[in-house]
Amino acid sequence: MQPGNSVLHCCVLHERADMFSHLYTKHKANPFVANAEGDTPLLLASRTRSRKMASVAMDSLRQVCAVRGGCHSYSGRAYHCLR
C-alpha cells in the first residue's frame, strides 16, 4: 500500500471494482477520503483514466448522497455531502 492511500485508493490503482464495491457496501469504507496528494478515489480513477473504476466510485458517491441528502462541490477537488 502506498503511503497516504486508503484501501479504496488501492482498489482503484489495481482496478478491483468488485473489492471497491464490497468495501463500500459491506464495510462502509469512506469514498470521500483523500490521499496524501488530496485525491479521492474518484479523482484517482480519473487521473489513471480508468472508466470502470470512475463509474464504481461515482456509484458509491451517489449512494452516499442519496442517503444523506444533496452534495455540493468543495474547492473543485472533491464532493462532500451537505450535513
C-alpha positions as a Markdown table, in Angstrom:
| # | Residue | x | y | z |
|---|---|---|---|---|
| 1 | Met | 0.0 | 0.0 | 0.0 |
| 2 | Gln | 1.4 | 3.4 | -0.9 |
| 3 | Pro | 1.7 | 5.9 | 1.9 |
| 4 | Gly | -1.4 | 8.1 | 2.2 |
| 5 | Asn | -3.7 | 5.8 | 0.1 |
| 6 | Ser | -6.8 | 4.2 | 1.6 |
| 7 | Val | -7.9 | 0.7 | 0.7 |
| 8 | Leu | -10.3 | 2.3 | -1.8 |
| 9 | His | -7.4 | 4.1 | -3.5 |
| 10 | Cys | -5.6 | 0.8 | -3.8 |
| 11 | Cys | -8.7 | -0.8 | -5.3 |
| 12 | Val | -8.7 | 2.0 | -7.9 |
| 13 | Leu | -4.9 | 1.5 | -8.7 |
| 14 | His | -5.4 | -2.2 | -9.1 |
| 15 | Glu | -8.7 | -2.0 | -10.9 |
| 16 | Arg | -10.6 | -4.1 | -8.3 |
| 17 | Ala | -14.1 | -2.9 | -8.9 |
| 18 | Asp | -15.5 | -5.9 | -7.0 |
| 19 | Met | -13.4 | -5.2 | -3.9 |
| 20 | Phe | -14.2 | -1.5 | -4.0 |
| 21 | Ser | -18.0 | -2.2 | -4.1 |
| 22 | His | -17.6 | -4.8 | -1.3 |
| 23 | Leu | -15.6 | -2.5 | 0.9 |
| 24 | Tyr | -18.0 | 0.4 | 0.4 |
| 25 | Thr | -21.3 | -1.6 | 0.8 |
| 26 | Lys | -20.3 | -4.1 | 3.5 |
| 27 | His | -17.7 | -2.3 | 5.5 |
| 28 | Lys | -18.8 | 1.3 | 4.9 |
| 29 | Ala | -15.4 | 2.5 | 3.6 |
| 30 | Asn | -15.5 | 6.2 | 3.1 |
| 31 | Pro | -15.3 | 7.3 | -0.6 |
| 32 | Phe | -14.6 | 10.9 | 0.4 |
| 33 | Val | -11.2 | 10.3 | 2.0 |
| 34 | Ala | -8.4 | 12.0 | 0.2 |
| 35 | Asn | -4.9 | 10.5 | -0.1 |
| 36 | Ala | -1.6 | 12.4 | 0.6 |
| 37 | Glu | -1.9 | 14.2 | -2.7 |
| 38 | Gly | -5.5 | 15.3 | -2.0 |
| 39 | Asp | -7.1 | 12.9 | -4.4 |
| 40 | Thr | -10.3 | 11.0 | -3.5 |
| 41 | Pro | -10.7 | 7.5 | -5.1 |
| 42 | Leu | -12.9 | 9.1 | -7.9 |
| 43 | Leu | -10.2 | 11.7 | -8.7 |
| 44 | Leu | -7.5 | 9.0 | -8.7 |
| 45 | Ala | -9.7 | 6.9 | -11.1 |
| 46 | Ser | -9.9 | 10.0 | -13.3 |
| 47 | Arg | -6.2 | 10.6 | -13.2 |
| 48 | Thr | -5.4 | 7.0 | -14.1 |
| 49 | Arg | -8.1 | 7.1 | -16.9 |
| 50 | Ser | -10.0 | 4.1 | -15.6 |
| 51 | Arg | -13.6 | 4.5 | -16.8 |
| 52 | Lys | -14.6 | 1.3 | -14.9 |
| 53 | Met | -13.2 | 2.5 | -11.6 |
| 54 | Ala | -14.6 | 6.0 | -12.1 |
| 55 | Ser | -18.0 | 4.5 | -12.6 |
| 56 | Val | -17.8 | 2.4 | -9.5 |
| 57 | Ala | -16.5 | 5.4 | -7.4 |
| 58 | Met | -19.4 | 7.6 | -8.8 |
| 59 | Asp | -21.9 | 4.9 | -7.8 |
| 60 | Ser | -20.6 | 4.9 | -4.3 |
| 61 | Leu | -20.8 | 8.7 | -4.1 |
| 62 | Arg | -24.4 | 8.7 | -5.5 |
| 63 | Gln | -25.4 | 6.2 | -2.8 |
| 64 | Val | -23.9 | 8.3 | 0.0 |
| 65 | Cys | -25.5 | 11.5 | -1.3 |
| 66 | Ala | -28.9 | 9.8 | -1.7 |
| 67 | Val | -28.9 | 8.6 | 1.9 |
| 68 | Arg | -27.5 | 11.8 | 3.5 |
| 69 | Gly | -29.0 | 14.4 | 1.2 |
| 70 | Gly | -27.6 | 16.5 | -1.7 |
| 71 | Cys | -24.0 | 17.0 | -2.5 |
| 72 | His | -22.0 | 20.1 | -3.4 |
| 73 | Ser | -18.6 | 20.7 | -4.8 |
| 74 | Tyr | -15.8 | 21.6 | -2.4 |
| 75 | Ser | -12.8 | 23.5 | -3.8 |
| 76 | Gly | -13.3 | 21.8 | -7.2 |
| 77 | Arg | -11.4 | 18.8 | -5.8 |
| 78 | Ala | -13.9 | 16.6 | -4.1 |
| 79 | Tyr | -17.6 | 16.2 | -3.5 |
| 80 | His | -18.9 | 16.3 | 0.1 |
| 81 | Cys | -22.4 | 15.7 | 1.3 |
| 82 | Leu | -24.3 | 18.5 | 2.9 |
| 83 | Arg | -24.6 | 17.8 | 6.7 |
